[in-house]
Amino acid sequence: MANLTISVSDEVLKRARIRALKENRSVNAMLGQYLEEYAQMDEVQRHRQRALQIVLTPAAQCRCGRNGKTWSRDELHER
C-alpha cells in the first residue's frame, strides 16, 4: 500500500478529525475511501451513460407519438 502526504490547513484537518471521530473512522480511512471513489468515477459515469442510453433509445424509436397533443399538469394528475 502506498503512502501519501498532503497539505491542508490546520482548521480543515481539525474539522475533518472531528467529523471522522463522529463517524468512528479515521481521516486516513475517509481519504482512502474518497480516493477510491474518485478513481472509479470514469467507470461509474460509463455505466450511467449506458443505462441512460438503454432507456432513451427505445423512447426515441417509439412510433406512438402524441400527434401534437399536450396535457396540463392537472389533466395528468386527475383521477
Distance bins in CASP14 RR format, pairs under 12 A and 6 or more apart:
PFRMAT RR
TARGET T0000
AUTHOR 0000-0000-0000
RMODE 2
METHOD distances of the structure
MODEL  1
1 28 0 0 0 0 0 1 0 0 0 0 0
1 32 0 0 0 0 0 1 0 0 0 0 0
1 35 0 0 0 0 0 1 0 0 0 0 0
2 32 0 0 0 0 0 1 0 0 0 0 0
2 35 0 0 0 0 0 1 0 0 0 0 0
3 28 0 0 0 0 0 1 0 0 0 0 0
3 31 0 0 0 0 0 1 0 0 0 0 0
3 32 0 0 0 0 0 1 0 0 0 0 0
4 27 0 0 0 0 0 1 0 0 0 0 0
4 28 0 0 0 0 1 0 0 0 0 0 0
4 31 1 0 0 1 0 0 0 0 0 0 0
4 32 0 0 0 0 1 0 0 0 0 0 0
4 34 0 0 0 0 0 1 0 0 0 0 0
4 35 0 0 0 0 1 0 0 0 0 0 0
5 28 0 0 0 0 0 1 0 0 0 0 0
5 31 0 0 0 0 0 1 0 0 0 0 0
6 12 0 0 0 0 0 1 0 0 0 0 0
6 13 0 0 0 0 1 0 0 0 0 0 0
6 16 0 0 0 0 0 1 0 0 0 0 0
6 27 0 0 0 0 0 1 0 0 0 0 0
6 28 0 0 0 0 0 1 0 0 0 0 0
6 31 1 0 0 1 0 0 0 0 0 0 0
6 32 0 0 0 0 0 1 0 0 0 0 0
6 34 0 0 0 0 0 1 0 0 0 0 0
6 35 0 0 0 0 0 1 0 0 0 0 0
7 13 0 0 0 0 1 0 0 0 0 0 0
8 14 0 0 0 0 1 0 0 0 0 0 0
8 15 0 0 0 0 1 0 0 0 0 0 0
8 16 1 0 0 1 0 0 0 0 0 0 0
8 17 0 0 0 0 0 1 0 0 0 0 0
8 27 0 0 0 0 1 0 0 0 0 0 0
8 31 0 0 0 0 0 1 0 0 0 0 0
9 15 0 0 0 0 1 0 0 0 0 0 0
9 16 0 0 0 0 0 1 0 0 0 0 0
10 16 0 0 0 0 0 1 0 0 0 0 0
10 17 0 0 0 0 0 1 0 0 0 0 0
11 17 0 0 0 0 0 1 0 0 0 0 0
11 18 0 0 0 0 0 1 0 0 0 0 0
12 18 0 0 0 0 0 1 0 0 0 0 0
12 19 0 0 0 0 0 1 0 0 0 0 0
12 27 0 0 0 0 0 1 0 0 0 0 0
12 31 0 0 0 0 0 1 0 0 0 0 0
13 19 0 0 0 0 0 1 0 0 0 0 0
13 20 0 0 0 0 0 1 0 0 0 0 0
13 27 1 0 0 1 0 0 0 0 0 0 0
13 28 0 0 0 0 0 1 0 0 0 0 0
13 30 0 0 0 0 0 1 0 0 0 0 0
13 31 0 0 0 0 0 1 0 0 0 0 0
14 20 0 0 0 0 0 1 0 0 0 0 0
14 21 0 0 0 0 0 1 0 0 0 0 0
14 27 0 0 0 0 0 1 0 0 0 0 0
15 21 0 0 0 0 0 1 0 0 0 0 0
15 22 0 0 0 0 0 1 0 0 0 0 0
15 27 0 0 0 0 0 1 0 0 0 0 0
15 30 0 0 0 0 0 1 0 0 0 0 0
16 22 0 0 0 0 0 1 0 0 0 0 0
16 23 0 0 0 0 0 1 0 0 0 0 0
16 25 0 0 0 0 0 1 0 0 0 0 0
16 26 0 0 0 0 1 0 0 0 0 0 0
16 27 1 0 1 0 0 0 0 0 0 0 0
16 28 0 0 0 0 0 1 0 0 0 0 0
16 29 0 0 0 0 0 1 0 0 0 0 0
16 30 1 0 0 1 0 0 0 0 0 0 0
16 31 0 0 0 0 1 0 0 0 0 0 0
16 34 0 0 0 0 0 1 0 0 0 0 0
17 23 0 0 0 0 0 1 0 0 0 0 0
17 25 0 0 0 0 0 1 0 0 0 0 0
17 26 0 0 0 0 1 0 0 0 0 0 0
17 27 1 0 1 0 0 0 0 0 0 0 0
17 28 0 0 0 0 0 1 0 0 0 0 0
17 29 0 0 0 0 0 1 0 0 0 0 0
17 30 0 0 0 0 1 0 0 0 0 0 0
17 31 0 0 0 0 0 1 0 0 0 0 0
18 25 0 0 0 0 0 1 0 0 0 0 0
18 27 0 0 0 0 1 0 0 0 0 0 0
18 30 0 0 0 0 0 1 0 0 0 0 0
19 25 0 0 0 0 1 0 0 0 0 0 0
19 26 0 0 0 0 0 1 0 0 0 0 0
19 27 0 0 0 0 1 0 0 0 0 0 0
19 29 0 0 0 0 0 1 0 0 0 0 0
19 30 1 0 0 1 0 0 0 0 0 0 0
19 31 0 0 0 0 0 1 0 0 0 0 0
20 26 1 0 1 0 0 0 0 0 0 0 0
20 27 1 0 1 0 0 0 0 0 0 0 0
20 28 0 0 0 0 1 0 0 0 0 0 0
20 29 1 0 0 1 0 0 0 0 0 0 0
20 30 1 0 1 0 0 0 0 0 0 0 0
20 31 0 0 0 0 1 0 0 0 0 0 0
20 32 0 0 0 0 0 1 0 0 0 0 0
20 33 0 0 0 0 0 1 0 0 0 0 0
20 34 0 0 0 0 0 1 0 0 0 0 0
21 27 0 0 0 0 1 0 0 0 0 0 0
21 29 0 0 0 0 0 1 0 0 0 0 0
21 30 0 0 0 0 0 1 0 0 0 0 0
22 30 0 0 0 0 0 1 0 0 0 0 0
23 29 0 0 0 0 1 0 0 0 0 0 0
23 30 1 0 0 1 0 0 0 0 0 0 0
23 33 0 0 0 0 0 1 0 0 0 0 0
24 30 0 0 0 0 0 1 0 0 0 0 0
25 31 0 0 0 0 0 1 0 0 0 0 0
25 32 0 0 0 0 0 1 0 0 0 0 0
25 33 0 0 0 0 1 0 0 0 0 0 0
25 34 0 0 0 0 0 1 0 0 0 0 0
26 32 0 0 0 0 1 0 0 0 0 0 0
26 33 0 0 0 0 0 1 0 0 0 0 0
27 33 0 0 0 0 0 1 0 0 0 0 0
27 34 0 0 0 0 0 1 0 0 0 0 0
28 34 0 0 0 0 0 1 0 0 0 0 0
28 35 0 0 0 0 0 1 0 0 0 0 0
29 35 0 0 0 0 0 1 0 0 0 0 0
29 36 0 0 0 0 0 1 0 0 0 0 0
30 36 0 0 0 0 0 1 0 0 0 0 0
30 37 0 0 0 0 0 1 0 0 0 0 0
31 37 0 0 0 0 0 1 0 0 0 0 0
31 38 0 0 0 0 0 1 0 0 0 0 0
32 38 0 0 0 0 1 0 0 0 0 0 0
32 39 0 0 0 0 1 0 0 0 0 0 0
33 39 0 0 0 0 0 1 0 0 0 0 0
33 40 0 0 0 0 0 1 0 0 0 0 0
34 40 0 0 0 0 0 1 0 0 0 0 0
34 41 0 0 0 0 0 1 0 0 0 0 0
35 41 0 0 0 0 0 1 0 0 0 0 0
36 43 0 0 0 0 0 1 0 0 0 0 0
36 44 0 0 0 0 0 1 0 0 0 0 0
37 43 0 0 0 0 0 1 0 0 0 0 0
37 44 0 0 0 0 1 0 0 0 0 0 0
38 44 0 0 0 0 0 1 0 0 0 0 0
38 45 0 0 0 0 0 1 0 0 0 0 0
40 46 0 0 0 0 0 1 0 0 0 0 0
40 47 0 0 0 0 1 0 0 0 0 0 0
41 47 0 0 0 0 0 1 0 0 0 0 0
41 48 0 0 0 0 0 1 0 0 0 0 0
42 48 0 0 0 0 0 1 0 0 0 0 0
42 49 0 0 0 0 0 1 0 0 0 0 0
43 49 0 0 0 0 0 1 0 0 0 0 0
43 50 0 0 0 0 0 1 0 0 0 0 0
44 50 0 0 0 0 0 1 0 0 0 0 0
44 51 0 0 0 0 0 1 0 0 0 0 0
45 51 0 0 0 0 0 1 0 0 0 0 0
45 52 0 0 0 0 0 1 0 0 0 0 0
46 52 0 0 0 0 0 1 0 0 0 0 0
46 53 0 0 0 0 0 1 0 0 0 0 0
47 53 0 0 0 0 0 1 0 0 0 0 0
47 54 0 0 0 0 0 1 0 0 0 0 0
48 54 0 0 0 0 0 1 0 0 0 0 0
48 55 0 0 0 0 0 1 0 0 0 0 0
49 55 0 0 0 0 0 1 0 0 0 0 0
49 56 0 0 0 0 0 1 0 0 0 0 0
50 56 0 0 0 0 0 1 0 0 0 0 0
50 57 0 0 0 0 0 1 0 0 0 0 0
51 57 0 0 0 0 0 1 0 0 0 0 0
52 58 0 0 0 0 0 1 0 0 0 0 0
52 59 0 0 0 0 0 1 0 0 0 0 0
52 60 0 0 0 0 0 1 0 0 0 0 0
53 59 0 0 0 0 0 1 0 0 0 0 0
53 60 0 0 0 0 0 1 0 0 0 0 0
54 60 0 0 0 0 0 1 0 0 0 0 0
55 61 0 0 0 0 0 1 0 0 0 0 0
55 62 0 0 0 0 0 1 0 0 0 0 0
56 62 0 0 0 0 0 1 0 0 0 0 0
58 64 0 0 0 0 0 1 0 0 0 0 0
59 65 0 0 0 0 0 1 0 0 0 0 0
69 75 0 0 0 0 0 1 0 0 0 0 0
69 76 0 0 0 0 0 1 0 0 0 0 0
70 76 0 0 0 0 0 1 0 0 0 0 0
71 77 0 0 0 0 1 0 0 0 0 0 0
71 78 0 0 0 0 1 0 0 0 0 0 0
72 78 0 0 0 0 1 0 0 0 0 0 0
END
